[in-house]
Amino acid sequence: MWERIYRMMIKEFIQVLRDPRMRFLIFVTPVVQLIVFGFAVTTDVEHIKTAVLDMDRSAESRALADQFTSSGYFDIIARPESPDALGELLDRTVVVAAIQIDRGFADDLAAGRQTEIQVLIDGTDSNTGTVAMDYAQRITGAFSRKRLDASMTQQEQAAAPSGLVELRSRAWYNPDLKSRYYNVPGVVAVILLMTSLLLTSMAIVREREIGTMEQLMVTPIRPMELILGKTLPFVMISYLDLVVVMLVAVYGFGIPIRGSGLLLLFGAGLYLMSTIGVGLFISTVSKTQQQALMASFFFFLPATLLSGFMFPIENMPTLAQWITYINPLRYFLVIIRDVFLKGSGMDLLWPQFLAQGALGLILLTGSALRFRKRID
């Protein structure tokens, strides 16, 4: 039995690795995808293109504009002369934020009166707009507190109440709140899904398309041995891809891995049971490689969108949240992110491991039985 499986695996490795396009798909594409997506998939908002309409033209108004620039979040690229010109820059999407400082700004500050500025945000991209508004509120708030402290005399500062609550916040696991720390481990999981899914579904249906499946059926190899011989090479290749992209994530992007690498590899094995099970099922319903490719992407896109990779599962409709329970990517995302960033162990992640293992066993067993029935 094991001799036949071994020979089948050798045949599969030779068939895969002798094709230059397959070698590129296996060894180069995952690294390129991680590098591209690692830099591109980010929710950090910096260097917001900004226009400032300063109608006061005072030292105070210039100080406020400089406060926006020095924060590093806003880049002032235009200084229009009228409100109409300011609105036109937003309409033409030349800038994302527009700041208008009216006349009398410095006089109101000197007199201790409340004054206002207007910040207009392009809300086409809701995430960027929300973050930009938050930045603007914090900058103007810091400017106001600085002006208030400067206007108070020493006696007033001494008489100020000292029992006020002071907020000191601290972010755990990701102190700088870099979205890359959160996104890159997710990209690793998505790449592993795509690689294992495509390899399994395309390789098996290729035998049927070129007519060699009938030749395999008349050999002494049994159906289950054929399944193992066809899928185990892709498990090994997927593990190799996982190790490579993890090294790129750690040493290329500086993502810390605080947990156990062996625990992560074990979780990846359970995850591959599910993805290869789905690939095996696709191979049983596809007659050509083109059909298998289309079916793989038909599964890949919803699995990615309903995994929590891009959007929090808690914000999805109730029906969509129920569907995520049969999505293997959902559980592996929790495992890989917690192992990378939090250093979590089996004592905390056992529900994800249990769900991942049960789902993988069901998918792989069901697909293998269907495939076996198909070739009997």
C-alpha positions as CSV (number, residue, x, y, z in Angstrom):
1,M,0.0,0.0,0.0
2,W,2.6,2.5,1.1
3,E,4.8,1.6,-1.8
4,R,2.0,2.4,-4.3
5,I,1.2,5.7,-2.5
6,Y,4.9,6.6,-2.5
7,R,5.2,5.9,-6.3
8,M,2.0,8.0,-6.9
9,M,3.5,10.9,-4.9
10,I,6.8,10.7,-6.9
11,K,4.8,10.7,-10.1
12,E,2.8,13.8,-8.9
13,F,5.9,15.7,-7.9
14,I,7.5,15.0,-11.3
15,Q,4.4,16.1,-13.1
16,V,4.1,19.3,-11.2
17,L,7.7,20.4,-10.9
18,R,8.6,19.8,-14.5
19,D,6.2,22.5,-15.7
20,P,7.8,25.9,-15.4
21,R,4.4,27.6,-15.0
22,M,3.6,25.4,-12.1
23,R,6.9,26.0,-10.4
24,F,6.3,29.8,-10.8
25,L,2.8,29.4,-9.3
26,I,4.0,27.3,-6.4
27,F,7.2,29.1,-5.4
28,V,7.1,32.6,-6.7
29,T,3.5,33.7,-6.8
30,P,2.8,33.3,-3.0
31,V,5.8,35.5,-2.1
32,V,4.9,38.1,-4.7
33,Q,1.3,38.2,-3.5
34,L,2.4,38.6,0.1
35,I,4.7,41.5,-0.7
36,V,2.1,43.2,-2.9
37,F,-0.8,42.7,-0.5
38,G,1.3,43.3,2.5
39,F,2.0,46.8,1.4
40,A,-1.3,47.5,-0.4
41,V,-3.8,46.1,2.2
42,T,-3.6,48.7,4.9
43,T,-6.1,50.9,6.7
44,D,-3.5,53.3,8.0
45,V,-4.4,56.9,6.8
46,E,-1.5,59.2,6.4
47,H,-0.5,62.2,4.1
48,I,-4.1,63.2,3.5
49,K,-4.2,65.7,0.7
50,T,-5.5,68.9,2.2
51,A,-6.5,72.5,1.1
52,V,-6.5,75.4,3.6
53,L,-8.5,78.6,3.0
54,D,-7.0,81.1,5.5
55,M,-9.3,84.2,5.4
56,D,-7.9,85.5,8.7
57,R,-4.2,85.5,7.7
58,S,-3.0,85.9,11.2
59,A,-0.2,84.3,13.2
60,E,-2.7,82.2,15.1
61,S,-4.4,80.9,11.9
62,R,-1.0,80.0,10.5
63,A,0.0,78.2,13.7
64,L,-3.2,76.1,13.4
65,A,-2.4,75.2,9.8
66,D,1.1,74.3,10.9
67,Q,-0.3,72.1,13.6
68,F,-2.1,70.1,10.9
69,T,1.0,69.8,8.8
70,S,3.4,68.9,11.6
71,S,1.1,66.0,12.7
72,G,2.2,64.0,9.7
73,Y,-1.4,63.1,8.8
74,F,-2.2,66.1,6.6
75,D,-0.3,67.4,3.6
76,I,-1.4,70.9,2.6
77,I,-1.2,71.0,-1.2
78,A,-3.4,73.9,-2.0
79,R,-4.3,77.3,-0.5
80,P,-7.3,78.6,-2.4
81,E,-8.5,82.2,-2.2
82,S,-12.3,81.7,-1.9
83,P,-14.8,79.2,-0.5
84,D,-16.0,78.4,-4.1
85,A,-12.4,77.5,-5.1
86,L,-12.2,75.3,-1.9
87,G,-15.3,73.5,-2.8
88,E,-14.2,73.0,-6.3
89,L,-11.0,71.2,-5.1
90,L,-13.2,68.7,-3.2
91,D,-15.6,68.3,-6.2
92,R,-12.7,67.4,-8.5
93,T,-11.2,65.0,-5.8
94,V,-8.0,67.0,-5.8
95,V,-8.0,67.0,-2.0
96,V,-9.6,64.8,0.6
97,A,-9.9,67.4,3.4
98,A,-10.6,71.2,3.2
99,I,-10.0,73.5,6.1
100,Q,-11.6,77.0,6.2
101,I,-10.5,79.6,8.8
102,D,-12.8,82.6,8.8
103,R,-11.9,86.2,9.5
104,G,-11.7,87.2,13.2
105,F,-10.2,83.9,14.3
106,A,-7.3,85.6,16.0
107,D,-9.4,88.3,17.6
108,D,-11.8,85.8,19.0
109,L,-8.9,83.9,20.6
110,A,-7.4,87.0,22.0
111,A,-10.8,88.0,23.5
112,G,-11.4,84.6,25.0
113,R,-14.4,84.0,22.9
114,Q,-15.3,80.7,21.4
115,T,-14.3,80.5,17.7
116,E,-14.9,77.9,15.0
117,I,-13.2,76.5,12.0
118,Q,-14.8,74.4,9.2
119,V,-13.3,71.1,8.1
120,L,-14.8,69.5,5.1
121,I,-14.1,65.8,4.4
122,D,-14.6,63.8,1.2
123,G,-16.8,61.0,2.5
124,T,-16.6,58.9,-0.7
125,D,-14.2,56.6,1.2
126,S,-15.9,56.3,4.5
127,N,-12.9,54.8,6.3
128,T,-10.5,57.5,5.2
129,G,-13.2,60.2,5.9
130,T,-13.9,58.9,9.4
131,V,-10.2,58.7,10.3
132,A,-9.5,62.2,8.8
133,M,-12.3,63.7,10.9
134,D,-10.9,62.0,14.1
135,Y,-7.4,63.4,13.3
136,A,-8.8,66.9,12.7
137,Q,-10.8,66.8,16.0
138,R,-7.7,65.7,18.0
139,I,-5.4,68.4,16.4
140,T,-7.9,71.2,17.0
141,G,-8.5,69.9,20.5
142,A,-4.7,69.9,21.3
143,F,-4.4,73.4,19.7
144,S,-7.2,74.7,22.0
145,R,-5.7,73.2,25.1
146,K,-2.4,74.7,24.3
147,R,-3.9,78.2,23.8
148,L,-5.9,77.8,27.0
149,D,-2.8,76.9,29.1
150,A,-0.9,79.8,27.6
151,S,-3.7,82.3,28.5
152,M,-3.9,81.2,32.1
153,T,-1.9,83.0,34.7
154,Q,0.3,81.2,37.2
155,Q,-2.2,81.9,39.9
156,E,-5.1,80.5,37.8
157,Q,-3.1,77.3,37.0
158,A,-2.3,76.8,40.7
159,A,-6.0,77.2,41.6
160,A,-7.2,74.9,38.9
161,P,-8.7,71.7,40.3
162,S,-6.3,68.8,40.5
163,G,-8.7,65.9,40.9
164,L,-9.7,65.7,37.2
165,V,-9.6,62.3,35.5
166,E,-6.6,61.9,33.2
167,L,-6.9,59.2,30.5
168,R,-3.7,57.3,29.6
169,S,-4.4,54.7,27.0
170,R,-2.1,51.8,25.9
171,A,-2.5,49.4,23.1
172,W,-1.5,45.8,23.8
173,Y,0.0,43.4,21.2
174,N,0.3,46.1,18.6
175,P,1.6,49.2,20.4
176,D,1.9,51.4,17.3
177,L,-1.5,50.3,16.0
178,K,0.0,49.4,12.6
179,S,-2.6,47.8,10.4
180,R,0.1,45.8,8.7
181,Y,0.6,43.7,11.9
182,Y,-3.1,42.7,11.6
183,N,-3.3,42.3,7.8
184,V,-0.2,40.4,6.9
185,P,-1.0,37.2,8.9
186,G,-4.4,37.3,7.3
187,V,-2.8,37.6,3.9
188,V,-0.7,34.5,4.7
189,A,-3.9,32.5,5.5
190,V,-5.6,33.7,2.3
191,I,-2.6,32.8,0.1
192,L,-2.5,29.3,1.7
193,L,-6.2,28.9,0.9
194,M,-5.7,29.9,-2.8
195,T,-2.6,27.8,-3.3
196,S,-3.9,24.6,-1.8
197,L,-7.3,25.0,-3.4
198,L,-6.0,25.6,-6.9
199,L,-3.3,22.9,-6.8
200,T,-5.7,20.2,-5.6
201,S,-8.6,21.0,-7.9
202,M,-6.5,21.6,-11.0
203,A,-4.2,18.6,-10.7
204,I,-6.8,16.0,-10.3
205,V,-9.1,17.2,-13.0
206,R,-6.1,17.4,-15.3
207,E,-5.8,13.6,-15.2
208,R,-9.3,13.3,-16.4
209,E,-9.0,16.0,-19.1
210,I,-5.8,14.5,-20.7
211,G,-7.2,11.0,-20.5
212,T,-4.7,9.5,-18.0
213,M,-7.3,8.9,-15.3
214,E,-8.5,5.7,-17.1
215,Q,-4.9,4.5,-17.1
216,L,-4.6,5.0,-13.4
217,M,-7.9,3.2,-12.8
218,V,-6.6,0.0,-14.5
219,T,-3.5,-0.1,-12.3
220,P,-3.4,-2.1,-9.0
221,I,-3.7,1.2,-7.1
222,R,-6.8,1.5,-5.0
223,P,-9.1,4.6,-4.9
224,M,-8.0,5.7,-1.5
225,E,-4.4,5.2,-2.3
226,L,-4.9,7.3,-5.4
227,I,-6.5,10.1,-3.4
228,L,-3.6,10.1,-0.9
229,G,-1.0,9.9,-3.6
230,K,-2.6,12.9,-5.4
231,T,-3.2,15.1,-2.3
232,L,-0.2,14.5,0.0
233,P,2.2,16.2,-2.4
234,F,0.1,19.3,-2.3
235,V,0.0,19.2,1.5
236,M,3.8,19.2,1.5
237,I,3.9,22.0,-1.1
238,S,1.4,24.1,0.9
239,Y,3.5,23.6,4.0
240,L,6.6,24.8,2.1
241,D,4.7,27.8,0.9
242,L,3.5,28.5,4.4
243,V,7.0,28.5,5.8
244,V,8.3,30.7,3.0
245,V,5.6,33.4,3.3
246,M,5.9,33.3,7.1
247,L,9.7,34.0,6.8
248,V,8.9,36.9,4.5
249,A,6.3,38.2,6.9
250,V,8.7,38.0,9.9
251,Y,11.9,39.2,8.3
252,G,10.5,41.3,5.4
253,F,7.7,43.1,7.2
254,G,8.9,42.8,10.7
255,I,5.7,41.1,12.0
256,P,6.5,39.5,15.4
257,I,5.6,35.9,15.9
258,R,5.1,35.6,19.7
259,G,3.6,32.2,19.9
260,S,4.6,28.6,19.1
261,G,5.5,28.0,15.5
262,L,4.7,24.3,15.9
263,L,1.3,25.1,17.1
264,L,0.8,27.3,14.1
265,L,1.9,24.4,11.8
266,F,-0.5,22.1,13.5
267,G,-3.3,24.6,12.9
268,A,-2.3,24.9,9.3
269,G,-2.5,21.1,9.0
270,L,-6.1,21.1,10.1
271,Y,-6.8,24.1,7.8
272,L,-5.3,22.2,4.9
273,M,-7.7,19.3,5.6
274,S,-10.6,21.7,4.8
275,T,-9.1,23.4,1.8
276,I,-7.9,20.2,0.2
277,G,-11.3,18.7,0.9
278,V,-12.9,21.6,-1.0
279,G,-10.4,21.2,-3.8
280,L,-11.1,17.5,-4.0
281,F,-14.9,18.2,-4.1
282,I,-14.4,20.7,-7.0
283,S,-12.4,18.1,-8.9
284,T,-15.4,15.7,-8.7
285,V,-17.8,18.2,-10.2
286,S,-15.5,19.6,-12.9
287,K,-14.8,18.0,-16.2
288,T,-12.1,20.5,-17.4
289,Q,-9.4,22.6,-15.8
290,Q,-11.3,25.7,-16.8
291,Q,-14.3,24.6,-14.9
292,A,-12.2,23.8,-11.9
293,L,-10.5,27.2,-12.0
294,M,-13.9,29.0,-12.1
295,A,-15.3,26.8,-9.3
296,S,-12.2,27.5,-7.2
297,F,-12.6,31.3,-7.5
298,F,-16.4,30.9,-6.9
299,F,-15.5,29.4,-3.5
300,F,-12.4,31.6,-2.8
301,L,-14.0,35.1,-3.0
302,P,-17.0,34.4,-0.7
303,A,-14.7,32.5,1.7
304,T,-12.4,35.5,1.9
305,L,-15.2,38.1,2.3
306,L,-17.0,36.0,5.0
307,S,-14.0,35.2,7.1
308,G,-13.4,38.4,9.0
309,F,-10.3,39.1,6.9
310,M,-11.7,42.4,5.5
311,F,-14.8,43.1,7.7
312,P,-15.6,42.2,11.3
313,I,-17.9,39.2,11.4
314,E,-19.9,40.9,14.2
315,N,-20.9,43.7,11.8
316,M,-22.4,41.2,9.2
317,P,-26.1,40.4,9.0
318,T,-27.2,37.4,11.1
319,L,-27.5,35.1,8.2
320,A,-24.0,35.9,7.0
321,Q,-22.7,35.3,10.5
322,W,-24.2,31.8,10.5
323,I,-22.7,31.0,7.1
324,T,-19.2,31.9,8.5
325,Y,-19.3,28.9,10.8
326,I,-18.8,26.6,7.8
327,N,-15.9,28.7,6.5
328,P,-12.5,27.2,7.4
329,L,-10.7,30.5,6.8
330,R,-12.7,32.0,9.7
331,Y,-11.0,29.8,12.3
332,F,-7.5,29.8,10.8
333,L,-7.5,33.6,10.8
334,V,-8.1,33.7,14.5
335,I,-5.4,31.0,15.0
336,I,-2.7,32.7,12.9
337,R,-3.3,36.2,14.2
338,D,-3.4,35.2,17.9
339,V,-0.2,33.1,17.5
340,F,1.6,35.8,15.7
341,L,0.6,38.9,17.8
342,K,-0.7,37.6,21.1
343,G,1.4,34.4,21.6
344,S,-1.8,32.5,22.5
345,G,-1.6,28.8,23.1
346,M,-3.9,25.8,22.9
347,D,-5.5,26.7,26.2
348,L,-7.1,29.8,24.5
349,L,-7.4,28.6,20.9
350,W,-8.8,25.1,21.5
351,P,-12.3,26.1,20.3
352,Q,-10.9,27.2,16.9
353,F,-8.7,24.1,16.7
354,L,-11.7,21.9,17.5
355,A,-14.0,23.6,15.0
356,Q,-11.2,23.6,12.3
357,G,-10.5,19.9,12.9
358,A,-14.2,18.9,12.8
359,L,-14.9,20.9,9.6
360,G,-11.7,19.6,7.9
361,L,-12.6,16.0,8.8
362,I,-16.2,16.4,7.4
363,L,-15.0,18.1,4.2
364,L,-12.1,15.8,3.5
365,T,-14.0,12.6,4.2
366,G,-17.1,13.6,2.2
367,S,-15.1,14.7,-0.8
368,A,-12.9,11.6,-0.7
369,L,-16.0,9.3,-0.6
370,R,-17.5,11.2,-3.5
371,F,-14.2,11.0,-5.5
372,R,-13.9,7.3,-4.7
373,K,-17.5,6.6,-5.9
374,R,-16.7,8.6,-9.1
375,I,-13.8,6.5,-10.1
376,D,-15.1,3.1,-9.0
